[in-house]
Amino acid sequence: MTTLAYYDAATAASRIEIPIFGAPALFDPKVPPSGQFAVTNALPQNRQIRILQAGHFSYPDQAQEDADIREALLTWFEPA
């Protein structure tokens, strides 16, 4: 666990050199949104970000957001 204390996901994210599709959440009981957005903001500009209302948690608009994410992913992975 000593190594984990030195690991910063935002620093690692800044080194990514490929396109990224991310979906951070405004509320998440398992992963603090502040950490999610620190990583998101550190990603290179070649990215597609969809902000969710919640992660790891059921909420009223979840089905619609899931459908929107699926559609965005299909577009993201569409051959050029």
Steps between C-alpha positions, in 0.01 A plus 500: 500500500797734528519534121130582471549810714729640228268426208306795364243407235479858372874507437477165323203623294702794372736252331232324298563535128190336353140623464296452817126466565417570863187527712567655841207537739382792710409259782668168573506323837800287393724742307509864616400735216792730583739220405303413187507858378868543588574210266254627237653848501851355464412297190638614164269704278423204274215389722125462519350559843142434608417609854261268683267593785624205705732202487482170690153607610145466363314822417181598311659608168754217491335305216497806274859593587610141435330509158666835423842360595446190285409720201801725559729195522363359174578832333842518668601159367349546155757443227624823347 
